[in-house]
């Protein structure tokens, strides 16, 4: 059976994702995507005519992020016009799914070289959303699609309210979540100080040659338990806001399915993923192509899986996804050296650790989205690259990456250092 290898992984620094405040604010998202695609091309001397496809993840495919970013960014990056591109959406899991699809093409024997990755400019998503609200375009139901029939079948609430609901079900406290948030910041600060991200990080350059950003912009390394204790819950007011004009509140949407659940406001900005802009890309190749062209693989794909979960809780599928992929690979949790579970909210990873009995020293060892930010469609590709780098740094063997996605889903992948 063919093998799929990861040859290289690159990403941009993550910039604050607020209009007018972040380093990338005002940039075109395709420029950000082209930055990582060009970096892969230049670092690996890719003959881009040999690239069979570019598979890209972008969740909010509207406005500047519409129009098949995978194809357009490849053209912008100087890839041969014969290289095709496609852009997909699995919400937060888009970049990871793009990589799984790329690996699947190679494992099937149909392709030899595929580039995967993702981009999300939350500064654009936020500004576009503000325009929609200003125009009073309300499309409730089915995560904003206006499908009220689906909304009746599966109430889907605000994700922060879902995070607080899961904490209530799991018995996870505000103190537990705050401790997790502080540790994410501490680990990220150490990783940056020690240059652990340097191998994959590529600067974003303006057309005139000036550096727009060459380091992480979001982290707050001075975070302490005391500073987090002062933060007000972020979703307390949202929980009791109408989900649509005249409709049920976000709390009521959860309580339709879990009528006895007392949802207490717990998560805040220090225990939720950061709103950022960013892009990431990976170069995947078959063994035959890598051998013929002198590429030294950094990791190989061991297994891939997808899992659905409760759409109402929305964030609860990573645990079953991990169990599914471990079973497919014939492995146990003890066989995994490093875990990356996206820190959409602190409760997601805290619950994952408790349910699977994970050693805390093996999971999100360089911090996560709470400290570094979550560029939605790019994050999965970022996490895979982070694990590749860290397996090499520590001389370890296997890593498992998974993440929750809106709608109640979780893609997963296991990789092994070569």
N, C-alpha and C positions, 0 to 999 in steps of 0.2 A: 504494500500500500504506500502511495506517495506520502512524503512528510512535508509539513508547512513550517518554514523557519521565519523567525523575526530577525531581520538583518540589522535594522536600526530603528531608533525611536527618537523623535524630536518634539519639542513643544515651545510655545512662546511663554514668556512670563505672564502671569495673570494680572490684569489691571482692574482697578475699581470699575464696576459696571454701572455707573450712574451718569446720565447725560451731563456733559460739561465738566465732570469731575475726574474721570478716569483718563489715563494716558492715551487710550485708544479712542476716546470719545470723538466722533466726527470722522473716524476712518471708515473705509468701506470694508465689510466683513470678508469679501473676497480677497482683499489685500492681506488680511490677517491669515487666511487659509493659504494663500500663495506663499507667504513667508516660510511656513513649515514645509510645504511641498518643494520649494526651491532649495531649502536646506538639505532635505533628503537627497535631492538630485545632485547637489554639489558635493556633499560629504561622501557619497557612494559612487560618484562618477557614473550615474545611471544613463544608459542609452535609452532615452524616454520612448523611443519607437517600440521598445520591447515591453513596455508596461501594458498589460492586458486590460486593466481597468483601474479607476480611482473610485473607491467606495467611501462615501462621506456621510457623516452624521450631523444634522442640524435640526433642532427641535422646532423652533419658531420659524417656519419657512414662509415668511411674509415680508413685504417691503424689500429692503436691501438684502435680506437673507433668503429671498425667493430665487427662483430661476436656476435650480440645479447647481448649487455651489461647487460640488465636486468637479464637474466639467469646467465651469467658468474659472475657478481658481487654478486648475491645472493649466489652462491656456494662459492665464495671467502669470503663472510661475515659469513659463517658457517651455512647457512640455510640448512634444510633437503634437500637431493637430489630429493625428491619427489615434491619440489616446482618448478613450471614452471615459465618461464619468457619470456617477449616479449619486443621488442624495436621498437619504432615508431618515425616518423619524420613529424612534422608540423612546421619545421623551428623554429623560436623563440617561437612559441606556443606549443612546444612539451611537456614540463613538465606540463603545464596546461591541455593539451589534455589528457595526460596520467592519470591525476587525474580525469578528466571527464569520461574517459572510465572505470576507476576503480569504480567510484561512480555508473555509469550506470549498471555495473555488479551486484552490491549490490542492487540497486533500482529495478532491474528486478527480484530479488529473486533467481538468479542463483548462487551467491557467498556470502560468509559470511565475509571473511577477504581478503583484497587485499592491497598490498603495491604499491604506485605510486611514481614517482619522475623523476629525470633526472640528467644528467651529461654532461658537455662540458668542455673540456680542450682546450681553444683557443691557448695555447702555442703549442699543438700538431697540431691543425688545421693549424696554421700559418706555422709551420715548414714543414708540409706535403705539403702545398700549394707552399712553396718555392722550394721543390723538384720537383713538377710538372712543375713549371715555368722553373727551370733549365733544365728539360728534354724537354722543348718546347712543352708540350702537351696542345694545345689550343682546348677547347671545348665550343665555344660560342653558344649562342642561348638557350632560355628556361632555364635561370639561370644556365648556364654552362653545360647543358646536351647535347648540340650539336643538338637540335631539331630546325632547322632553319625554318621549316614550322610553328611551334608555335611562333617563334620569329617574323615572319611576321604578324601573327594574333594579337599578344599581345606583343608589345615591352616592355622589362623589363630592366630597367636601373640600375645603381648603387644606393644603398639605400640612401646614403648621398645626391646624386643629387636629388633623389625623395623627401627627406626631404626639401631641398631648394625649390623645385618646389611647394610643398604644402604650404610653407610659403608665396611664391609669390601669390598663388591663394587666400589664406586666409588673406592677408594683414598683416602678422605678421613680425615684424621688428627684426633686429639684437639686438636692445636694449631689446626688449621683451624676446628674447631667452636667452640673457646673464643674465637677471634678474632671469629667471627660473633656469639657471645653478647654479648661486650663491646660490639660496634658497635651491636647492637640497643638495648642500654641507653643508649648515648651518644646515639643518634638520638632515642629516646623522651624523654630528659631535655631535649634541645634543643627538641623540638617542644612540650613542655609549657611550658618557659620562655618560648617565643615565642608561646604562645597559639594554636598551630595547630589545636588540637582544639575551641577555644571555640565555633565556629559551630554545631557539631553536639551538643555536650555539654549535657545537661539534668540538673539536680539531682534527686535522689530525696528526696521529702518525706513525712514521716510524717503520719498523719491529724490530729495536733494542730498541724501546720504547721511543726514543727521540721525542719531539714535533716538527713537521714540521711547523705548523702554528696554532695559536689559536685566532687570531684577524684579522680583515679586513686589507688587504694590499694596496688596491687601493685608498681610499679617499684622497682628498687634502683639509683638513679643513681650510687652510689659503686662500682659493680662495676669491677674491674680484671682484667687477665690474671692477676695474682698471686693475687687472691682466688678466681678460678675454678680455678686450678691446684691449690688446696687441696681442692677438692670431690671427694668420692668418687663414682665412677660409680653412677648410680641404679638400673641394671637388671642389675648383676652377679649379685646374689643371686637376683633374679627369674628370670633366664635358666635357672637350674638348679633352680627350684621346679617341682613337678608342676603341670601345667595343670589337673588334676583328681585326685581321690584315686586313687592307683594308676595314673595315666596318664602319658603322656610329659611331659617338661619342656618349657618354652617354647622352649628352645634346640633340643630334639629335633624340635619341630614344624617349625621352619625347616629343619633339616637333613634332614627327610624329603624335601623338595623340592630343597634345595641341600646334598647330602651332603658335599661337600668344602669347604664354607664355614667358615672359622675366625672365629667371631663374637667380637670383642674388646669389652669394656665401655668405652664412650666417653662417651655422653651422661649428663648430670647435671642437677640442678635449674637450673643457669645456662645450659644449652643446650637446654632443653625448655620447652614452652609452660607458662605459669602457670595454676594452678587457680584460677578466679575465678567470680564471679557477674556477670551483666550482661544487658542487653536493648538492642535496636536496631530501628529501623523506618524505612521509606522510603515516600514518597507518590509513586505513579506515576499518570500520566494520559495520555489521548489528546491529540493536538494540538488537535482540535476543542474538547474540553472545556476545556483549558487556555486557549485563545484566548477562549472565551466567558466565562470566569470571571476573566480577568485574571491568571492565574497565569503567572509567568515561569519557564519550564523552566530547570533548571540543567545537565542532561545528557540525552542520548538513548541508547537502547539500540542498539548497532550489530550485535551478534551474541551468540548463546548456544550453549553446547555442553555435553555430558556425556561422560565417558570412564570406562571400566572398565580395570582393570589387574590385576596379579597379587595375588590375595587373600592369599597367604602373605607377600609383602613389604609389602602393604597401603598403603604410603605413596608409591608410585612413579608414580601416574597424572597428577600435574600437568603434566609435560613433554608427554606425548602429548595431554593436554587442550588445552594452549596451541597445539600444532601444529595440532590439529583446528580450533580456533576461528579461528586466523589464516587457515587455508585457506578456511574458510567465508566469512570477511569479505573475502577477496582482499587480505590484508595480509601484511607481513613483520614480523619483530621490530623492524626499524628504524622502522616506522610507529607503534610504541607509545612514548609519552612517559613513562608511569609504569606500573610493575608492582607488584601486591600478591600475594604468595604467602604463605599462612598459615604462620607459624613453629611448626608443630606440634612439630617438632624442627629443630635447626639444619641437619641433613643434607638435609632436604627442599629448603630454599631454596638451600643451597650447591650441591647437585647440579643444581638447576634453572638456576642462574646459569652453571655450567660447560657444561652440555649445550646451552643455547641461546645462549651467548655474550653474556649480558646485561651491560650496563654497570652496575656495582654502585651507581653514583650515581642510578640510575633505579628501583631496586627497594626496596620497604619503606623509603622515605626517612624515615619518622617512627618507625622502630622497628616491632616487631611483637609477636607473642604471647609471645615469650621475655621481653620487658620488661614488656608490658602485660597479658598474660593472654589466655586462650582460653575464653570462655564458649560452649561447644560449639555449640549451636543458633543462637546470635546472631552468631557471629564473621563469617560471610559477609556479613551485612547491615552489620556494623561496617566491614568492609574496603571495601565499595562506597561507603559514606558518606565514608570517609577519602580515597578517590581523588577523589570529587567535590570535596571541600574543597581538596585539594591541586592539582588541575587548575586550579581558580579562583585559588588563591593564587599559583601560578607562571605563570598565563596559558598553560597547555599545552592540548593537544587531546585525546589519547586515553589511556585506561588499560585495562589487562587485569588481571582479578582471577581467581585460581584457588586451589584448596586441595585437599589430600588429604582423603579420608574413609575411615573404617573399611570393611572389606570390599574395599578396593582400588578406590576411585573418585575422581573429581575433576570437579566442575562448574566451568564457567568462564563469564565474561561480559566483553565489551568495551563500554565506554561512551565517549561523546564529549561534551566540554563544549559547551554551547550558548552 
